[in-house]
Amino acid sequence: PGGLRGLATATGGFARFDTLDVAVPTPRRLDVAFVPLADGVLLLARDRSLADNLSDALAESRSRYKDLVDISSDFAWEVDAGGNFIFVSAEGALGFAFDDLALGRQKRMFIVGAEDGNTDAILPFAGMRTLSLQTDPNVASRPFDAARDGFVGTGGATVMVLETEDEVARRGVRPYAEMLGWGQASDGWNVAISHPEGSGSAASMTNALRAAQVTPEQVDYINAHATSTLIGDVSEARAIKAVFKDPTRQPLVSSTKALTGHGLSLAGVMESAFCMLALREGFVPGNAHLTKVDPECAHLNIPRTTESRAANVVVKNSSGFG
């Protein structure tokens, strides 16, 4: 109370760590803060032991990662910010690539989503109790199901090519789909938990629809982020309900993570690619392994199996934390 003590600085891309003592006014609900500096990152912690533990963790990261991590999400959490913060690495890159093309800065962009799917990537989620404990693949990953108990991790890679209409015409190719726009938002609710009402997801969908000049009634299909976690699926379901209000014109909603598992940094671009394939081939992915829909998600129009119907407008949701 009255101030934070314990500080670690990271300079040169996690090249050196020092510990000091500082005293600053205590913000609301603050245990840890990361402050970007010109030559590194300032780490503030409530007590010395926490600062030392975080310093050790960052030092270990030095051997794995060469660049400083994106820390903007910590500020959103600490101050309940609802501003524009990028959480989702590959899907955020897709949005920025779109902006570069729309602004005439580039003609073609390559967006890469990749995840090792190894122990280092997946096992930390066991401590958060968000991994499924099922051993049967048919029930392990089941988004929106009343009996879901967590997600299943996966790995892989997807490369998406995004280019201007002029480049498409010059090369004489047939694109899989057209990207109309994108949106982002932050709910600032918790470092690892979505807002119970899905305010961040609802805001990002609203921003995307506005940017694309599309009304909710024009959307045919939503590829949900739903990972099969107890809190996350309900939060997203409420967000969809808040944005798509017309009960007579509800888009189809499914999560392809039921079949692939959660690709973490890979997920956004991989699932965007699924949407491209669906648009081009004329089908809507079903929501596999769904036995009994969670009552909190019962308002969603969820196809149990893949349907042979053409969709004209698709929304892809991606969420993340950090």
N, C-alpha and C positions, 0 to 999 in steps of 0.2 A: 504493500500500500504506500502511495506517495511517490513512487518512482520505479523504474526498471533498473535492474543491476545485472551486469554481465553483457559483454559485447564481443563479437568475433567479426573480424573483417576478412573478406576473401578478395584477393587481388590477382590479376593476371590469369583469369580463368581457373580459379581454384588452385592457384600456385602456392599461396602462402596464407597461413592463418595466425592471427595474434589474438590475445585476449586482453581486454581492458575493463574498466568499470565506468559506467555512465549513470546519470540520473536524469530522467525526463518525465514530464507529466504522464500519468497513467491513463491511456485511452480506455474507452469502454470495451470490456470483454476481451482484453488483449493479453495473450500469453507469449506470443512470438510475433515479431515483425521483421520483414526484410526491406531494406531501404536501398534503392539503386544509387550507386555512386559512379563517378566518371571512370574510376579504375577498378571497380568491383562491386561488391554487395556488402551492406552493413546488416548484421544480424543482431537483433535485440531480443532478450529473453527475460522472463520475470525473475529468475534466480540463477545463481552461478552454476548449479549442477545441470540445469536445463541448457544453459549456454554451452557448457563443456560437452554435453551429449550431442548437441546439434553440430558443434564444431567437429567432433569426431565423425559424425555422419557425413558432413560436407567434405571432410578430408578424404573419406573413403570414396566419395563420388568423384574426386579428382582423378582417380585412376580409371574411371569408367567413362566420364564425360569431359569433353574438351572445352565446351562452351558453357557459359552461365545459363542457368535455367530461367524460364519465363516466370517471373514472380508477381505479375500484376494481380493475379487472383487473390493473393494474400491480402492485398489492400482492399479488394472488394469485400472480403470476409470481415476484415477488421472494422470497416466503417459502414457496413450495410450498403455499400454502393450499388447502384443499379446502372452503372455506366457501361461503356464499351470495353470489355476485357476479353481477350482471346484465351479460352481454356483448351479447346480441342485442336491439337497440333495440325493434323493433316487437313481436317475440314476447314479450319481457319485459314490454312494456306490456300485452299481452293477459293475461298472468298476473296482473299487479297489478290490472287491470280486473276480473278474475274475483274476486279477493280483496275488492275494494271492494263488489261486488255481494253476495258471500256474507256479508260482515260487516254488511250493511244500510246501508252508507254512501251507496250510489247505487242507482237503479232501472235506469238504462241508461247504457252507456258506448260511445263510438265509438273504435275502435282503427284508426289510420291507418298503413299502411306505404307508404313512397315512396322512390324512388331516381331521380336524374336519368339515370344510365347514361351520363354524359358522360366526357370525357377525365380530368377531375380525379378522378372516382370510380373509374375502371377502370384507367387507366394506371399508377398506383403499384404494382399487382400484377405488372406486367411486371418490375419490379426484383426481385421475389420469385420470379420464374420460375414463377408459378402459372397463367399464362394459356396457353390452348391455342394452338399454332402452326399448327393445321390451317386450311386455307382452304375445305374442303368442309364445309358445314353438317351433312352426314349423319354425319360422324365427329368433328366438333369438340368437341361436348359429349356424352360417353358414360360416365356414372357406372358404376363397378364393372367396366368393360371392361379387359381386360389391356393394351390398347394406348392407354388414355387418357393424355393429356399435359397436362391443365390445364383450367381452366374458361373459359366464355364469359360476359362480363358482359352485363347487361340492365338496363333501367329500366322505370318504370311506377308504378302506385299501386293500392292496394287499401284499401277501408274496410270494416271489420267492425263490425257492431252486436251488442253483447252486452247482454242484459237479463235481469231476473229472471223466474221462472216466473209470478209475479203479473202482471207487465207484459205477458207474452205472452198470458195469459188475458184481461186487460183489453182488449187491442187486438184480440183474436180473430184472431191471425195464426198461420201455420204456420211454425215455425222450421226452418232447414236441419238443425240438429243440436243436441245438448245437450253443453255442455262439462262434463266430470265433475271435472276437477282438473288440476293442473300441477305441475311440479317443476323445480328448477334446481340446478346444481352447478358447481364449478370444479375442474379438475385441477391448476392451478398449474404446469403442465409447462414451457411455453414461451410467449413473448409472441405467437407466430404459428403454432405447430404443435401439433396435438392430441397427447395422450399416446398412445404407440404401442399401448397396450392399450385405449384408449378409456375410461379410468377415469372421466373427467368426464361423458361422455355416458351411460355405464352408470349412474352415480349419479343423474343427472337423470331418466332413465327410471324407475329404481327409486323415486325420490321421487314422480314423477308417478303411477305405478301405486298406490303406497301412499295418496296423497292422494285418488285417485279410487276407492279400494277395489275395484280390478280386479286380477285375477291375470294373469300373463303368458300363460297358456293361453287366456284370454278375448279376447285381442287378435287381430283378423282381418287387420289391415293396418297397416304402418308406412310413412309417407311420410318417407323418409330425407332427411337434410340433404345427403347425398353430392353434391359439387360437380364431380366428375370430376378431382380431384387425386390424385396418387400416394399421398400419406401420409394425407390425410383420409378417403378412402373406406375404406381398410383399417382405420383406427382405429375408424370407426363400425361396420364389419362385425364387428369383434371385440367391441365394446360390445354389439351386438345379441345375439351368441352368448352373452355372459356373463349377460345378463338372461333371454333366452328359451332355456332350457336343454333343454326337452323336445323331442327330435328328432322325435317323432310329432305334435307340435302346433306347427309353425312358421308364423308369420304371413307373409303375402305382404309383400314389401319392394320398393319401387321409388323412384326419384328422378325427379320431374317436371322437374328442372333439365335433363334430357336434351332437353326440348322448349323450355323457356323460357330457359335459361341461368341464371346466378346473379344474383339481384336484390339481393344484399347486404342493406341495411337493409330492403328490401321483402320479401325472400324468405320470412321466417317467416309473416307475415300472408297473403301471396299463396298460399303453399302450404297454409296452414290453410284458406283458402277453397276450394282444390281438394279438400281432404278433406271439407269440408261438402257440396260438390257431389256427390262420390262417394257419400257416405252417403245423400243425398236421392234421387239418381237411380239408385242401385243398380249401381254399377260400381267396379272397382278399376283405377287407372291403371297402364299398362304402363311398362316401362323401355326407352324408345326407344334406338335406335342401339347396342344391345348385341349384339356379334358373338361374342366369346369372354370368358367371365367370368374375372376375375382369380382364380387358385387360392386366394388369401387370402380371397376372398369367396364361394367355391363353396358354402359351407354355407347361404347365404341362399336363401330361396324367392322368386326374382325372376321375375315374369311379363314376358315379352318384349313382349307386346302387351296392350292394355287388355282386361280380362275383364268380362263381364256377370254379375257376382255381387254379391249384397248383403253388405256388411260392417256389423256391428253396433258394433264397438269399433275405433277407429282411434287410433294414436299418431303424433304429428307431432314429428319431431326438428329442432331448430335449434341451430346452433353458431356461435360467433363468437370474436373475439380483439381485443385492443387494449392 
